Amino acid sequence: MTDRIVYLNSELYYDKQGAGSKTILLFHGFGQDHRAFETWSEAWKNEATTYRFDLYFHGKSSWLNHQLLQKEDWKRILQLFFDQEKIECFEIVGFSIGARFVFTTLELFPQRIKKIILLAPDGIHHHFWYHLATGTSLMRSLFRSMILKPMPLQSLIKFLKFFHLEDKNRLRWVEFQLSTEEKRQRLYHAWIYFRLLKIDLSQMCRLVNSRNIPVIFILGKFDTVIGAEKIRRVASTLKNHQFHLLHATHQGLIAEGINYIRSRR
């Protein structure tokens, strides 16, 4: 069943499945929609009610405001969702950029969260290209111009590939996201409009440890987008955590992740 939350003329769509006693919220990665977690909803259909969201600028969800998405906006949006679905407590799952929404939700509603599952979580450590493109107004303007006229950016990628200055698999991912105007616009809007969903690592660790919230980290051994070792160092500061390194690429992590969780039941 698909439903939506309307806020400031914008719409956040989600898909509700299952009828179990647990409540689980799932946030997909960049370039995906709620269907990315279809196998997870299927696996949990008898024990949980899952809510799979389309992030803004993905799937059916739209952010039509000219302002950036701020944490206070997300707090109001989630409260509308909780009221609509009569939700008190929940577990929460985030893949890649979806983890930014998990961390923001943790900051805003720590008392409601029972468990966190993070798959290749974005936002924990510094990403050079992201911060270069969004860090200053000048670079954001340049980023915008490159999205509108991508040839210079495509030439830069070819240069980096030729001289082996960046991981080739990571560059392939970037090339794919720049291959059409629709994808380029989505990349620009997600990077720009979500940039205020920043993570305060020390605050996150304090919240998780003070409430003893279980956190499961699932990383891919062959993931060239999100490196495992930096995430492992953060995970080690949490009292109640698990860290799993799977034989998976970035894009294959959702499928491998649910297989791994099933195998450990």
TORTOR-107938 format. One line per field, with one value per residue (C-alpha): residue in one letter; residue number from 1; x, y, z. Coordinates in nm, 2 decimals, padded with zeros to 4 digits, m for minus. Layout:
BEGIN
r <- (a_...);
k <- (NUM_...);
east <- (X_...);
north <- (Y_...);
up <- (Z_...);
***
This chain:
BEGIN
r <- (m_t_d_r_i_v_y_l_n_s_e_l_y_y_d_k_q_g_a_g_s_k_t_i_l_l_f_h_g_f_g_q_d_h_r_a_f_e_t_w_s_e_a_w_k_n_e_a_t_t_y_r_f_d_l_y_f_h_g_k_s_s_w_l_n_h_q_l_l_q_k_e_d_w_k_r_i_l_q_l_f_f_d_q_e_k_i_e_c_f_e_i_v_g_f_s_i_g_a_r_f_v_f_t_t_l_e_l_f_p_q_r_i_k_k_i_i_l_l_a_p_d_g_i_h_h_h_f_w_y_h_l_a_t_g_t_s_l_m_r_s_l_f_r_s_m_i_l_k_p_m_p_l_q_s_l_i_k_f_l_k_f_f_h_l_e_d_k_n_r_l_r_w_v_e_f_q_l_s_t_e_e_k_r_q_r_l_y_h_a_w_i_y_f_r_l_l_k_i_d_l_s_q_m_c_r_l_v_n_s_r_n_i_p_v_i_f_i_l_g_k_f_d_t_v_i_g_a_e_k_i_r_r_v_a_s_t_l_k_n_h_q_f_h_l_l_h_a_t_h_q_g_l_i_a_e_g_i_n_y_i_r_s_r_r);
k <- (1_2_3_4_5_6_7_8_9_10_11_12_13_14_15_16_17_18_19_20_21_22_23_24_25_26_27_28_29_30_31_32_33_34_35_36_37_38_39_40_41_42_43_44_45_46_47_48_49_50_51_52_53_54_55_56_57_58_59_60_61_62_63_64_65_66_67_68_69_70_71_72_73_74_75_76_77_78_79_80_81_82_83_84_85_86_87_88_89_90_91_92_93_94_95_96_97_98_99_100_101_102_103_104_105_106_107_108_109_110_111_112_113_114_115_116_117_118_119_120_121_122_123_124_125_126_127_128_129_130_131_132_133_134_135_136_137_138_139_140_141_142_143_144_145_146_147_148_149_150_151_152_153_154_155_156_157_158_159_160_161_162_163_164_165_166_167_168_169_170_171_172_173_174_175_176_177_178_179_180_181_182_183_184_185_186_187_188_189_190_191_192_193_194_195_196_197_198_199_200_201_202_203_204_205_206_207_208_209_210_211_212_213_214_215_216_217_218_219_220_221_222_223_224_225_226_227_228_229_230_231_232_233_234_235_236_237_238_239_240_241_242_243_244_245_246_247_248_249_250_251_252_253_254_255_256_257_258_259_260_261_262_263_264_265);
east <- (00.00_00.14_00.07_00.23_00.30_00.23_00.44_00.48_00.35_00.60_00.52_00.71_00.58_00.62_00.51_00.36_00.39_00.34_00.14_00.39_00.42_00.76_00.78_01.07_01.15_01.37_01.56_01.72_02.03_02.10_01.94_01.70_01.34_01.15_01.16_01.53_01.42_01.15_01.33_01.37_00.99_00.92_01.16_01.01_00.64_00.53_00.72_00.72_00.53_00.78_00.76_00.99_01.03_01.10_01.36_01.30_01.40_01.36_01.06_00.73_00.86_00.91_01.07_00.92_01.05_01.34_01.48_01.72_01.57_01.65_01.64_01.34_01.16_01.24_01.12_00.78_00.75_00.82_00.58_00.31_00.41_00.40_00.06_m00.08_00.04_00.01_00.37_00.55_00.87_01.05_01.37_01.53_01.74_01.95_02.16_02.42_02.27_01.96_02.18_02.18_01.80_01.86_02.12_01.89_01.60_01.82_01.91_01.55_01.37_01.62_01.36_01.16_01.44_01.49_01.75_01.96_02.09_02.33_02.44_02.75_02.63_02.70_02.80_03.02_03.35_03.47_03.40_03.63_03.41_03.09_03.26_03.43_03.10_02.89_03.12_03.11_02.87_03.13_03.17_02.80_02.75_03.03_02.87_02.53_02.69_02.86_02.52_02.37_02.67_02.84_03.11_03.39_03.30_03.29_03.63_03.77_03.65_03.82_04.14_04.12_04.06_04.35_04.60_04.46_04.41_04.08_03.93_03.79_03.48_03.40_03.44_03.21_02.95_02.99_02.97_02.64_02.49_02.58_02.47_02.13_01.99_01.74_02.02_02.24_01.95_01.88_02.25_02.26_01.94_02.01_02.37_02.26_01.92_02.03_02.36_02.22_02.16_02.50_02.61_02.77_02.96_03.02_02.65_02.55_02.78_02.65_02.29_02.34_02.55_02.33_02.03_02.21_02.06_02.19_02.36_02.44_02.69_02.70_02.98_03.09_03.45_03.44_03.26_03.46_03.20_03.20_03.52_03.48_03.78_03.67_03.33_03.48_03.67_03.34_03.16_03.42_03.32_02.97_02.89_02.62_02.72_02.79_03.02_02.98_03.20_03.04_03.17_02.97_03.00_02.82_02.52_02.51_02.50_02.12_02.08_02.37_02.27_01.93_02.08_02.32_02.05_01.84_02.13_02.19_01.83);
north <- (00.00_00.34_00.66_01.00_01.29_01.64_01.92_02.27_02.16_01.87_01.50_01.22_00.88_00.55_00.19_m00.01_m00.38_m00.66_m00.69_m00.78_m00.63_m00.46_m00.14_m00.08_00.23_00.18_00.45_00.36_00.50_00.75_00.68_00.42_00.42_00.22_m00.09_m00.13_m00.28_m00.51_m00.83_m00.69_m00.62_m00.97_m01.13_m00.95_m00.96_m01.20_m01.03_m00.66_m00.38_m00.21_00.14_00.19_00.56_00.73_01.00_01.34_01.37_01.00_00.78_00.96_01.20_01.57_01.86_02.17_02.43_02.65_02.62_02.34_02.05_02.13_01.92_02.11_02.03_01.66_01.67_01.80_01.56_01.26_01.38_01.39_01.04_00.91_01.06_00.93_00.57_00.58_00.49_00.52_00.31_00.16_00.01_00.20_00.10_00.32_00.25_00.49_00.85_00.71_00.68_01.06_01.04_00.77_00.98_01.29_01.08_00.95_01.31_01.42_01.11_00.90_00.79_00.61_00.41_00.04_m00.07_00.08_m00.10_00.09_m00.04_00.15_00.46_00.80_01.10_00.95_01.04_01.31_01.26_01.48_01.52_01.59_01.85_02.01_02.04_02.17_02.33_02.69_02.91_02.94_02.57_02.51_02.76_02.58_02.24_02.38_02.49_02.15_01.98_02.20_02.16_01.84_01.82_01.97_01.73_01.43_01.54_01.56_01.21_01.08_01.26_01.10_00.75_00.78_00.88_00.64_00.93_00.79_00.44_00.33_00.17_00.49_00.69_00.44_00.51_00.89_00.85_00.65_00.92_01.19_00.99_01.16_01.50_01.35_01.17_01.49_01.69_01.43_01.43_01.81_01.84_01.56_01.68_02.05_02.02_01.74_01.91_02.04_01.68_01.67_01.43_01.52_01.20_01.27_01.35_01.04_00.82_00.97_00.92_00.56_00.47_00.65_00.46_00.14_00.13_m00.17_m00.06_m00.31_m00.19_m00.38_m00.29_m00.43_m00.56_m00.45_m00.12_00.17_00.43_00.39_00.26_00.00_00.08_00.44_00.32_00.04_00.30_00.48_00.16_00.06_00.36_00.22_m00.01_m00.22_m00.27_m00.54_m00.49_m00.72_m00.70_m00.89_m01.00_m00.73_m00.41_m00.09_m00.17_m00.53_m00.46_m00.45_m00.80_m00.95_m00.77_m00.94_m01.28_m01.23_m01.13_m01.43_m01.67_m01.55_m01.61);
up <- (00.00_m00.10_00.09_00.12_00.35_00.22_00.36_00.22_m00.12_m00.13_m00.11_00.06_m00.07_00.12_00.07_00.36_00.37_00.62_00.94_01.20_01.55_01.48_01.28_01.05_00.84_00.53_00.34_00.00_m00.16_m00.43_m00.77_m00.62_m00.49_m00.23_m00.45_m00.36_m00.03_m00.17_m00.06_00.29_00.32_00.19_00.43_00.73_00.62_00.90_01.19_01.10_00.93_00.69_00.56_00.25_00.15_m00.17_m00.08_m00.22_m00.59_m00.62_m00.72_m00.66_m00.39_m00.47_m00.29_m00.45_m00.21_m00.30_00.05_00.15_00.34_00.71_01.02_01.15_00.82_00.86_01.22_01.12_00.83_01.05_01.31_01.04_00.94_01.30_01.36_01.03_01.09_01.47_01.53_01.86_01.83_01.54_01.39_01.11_00.81_00.57_00.27_00.14_00.13_00.30_00.62_00.64_00.70_00.96_01.15_01.14_01.26_01.55_01.64_01.64_01.79_01.98_02.23_01.95_01.79_01.90_01.65_01.36_01.05_00.83_00.49_00.35_00.54_00.37_00.57_00.84_00.68_00.44_00.07_m00.14_m00.45_m00.24_m00.03_m00.33_m00.52_m00.23_00.02_m00.10_m00.30_m00.57_m00.61_m00.59_m00.88_m01.08_m01.00_m01.13_m01.45_m01.50_m01.45_m01.72_m01.95_m01.85_m02.12_m01.90_m01.61_m01.85_m01.98_m01.63_m01.56_m01.87_m01.76_m01.41_m01.57_m01.82_m01.55_m01.29_m01.05_m00.91_m00.86_m01.20_m01.04_m00.86_m01.18_m01.36_m01.10_m01.15_m01.53_m01.49_m01.27_m01.53_m01.83_m01.88_m01.79_m01.55_m01.36_m01.35_m01.21_m00.95_m00.84_m00.82_m00.62_m00.38_m00.31_m00.27_m00.10_00.15_00.25_00.58_00.70_00.86_01.12_01.45_01.52_01.88_01.94_01.75_01.96_02.28_02.19_02.08_02.39_02.64_02.52_02.44_02.09_01.89_01.56_01.29_01.03_00.70_00.45_00.12_00.08_m00.29_m00.23_m00.39_m00.29_00.09_00.25_00.53_00.75_00.84_00.93_01.14_01.35_01.42_01.50_01.75_01.97_02.02_02.31_02.14_01.78_01.51_01.21_00.91_00.60_00.31_m00.03_m00.21_m00.42_m00.32_m00.54_m00.44_m00.07_m00.02_m00.18_00.01_00.33_00.35_00.26_00.55_00.79_00.69_00.74_01.10_01.22);
***
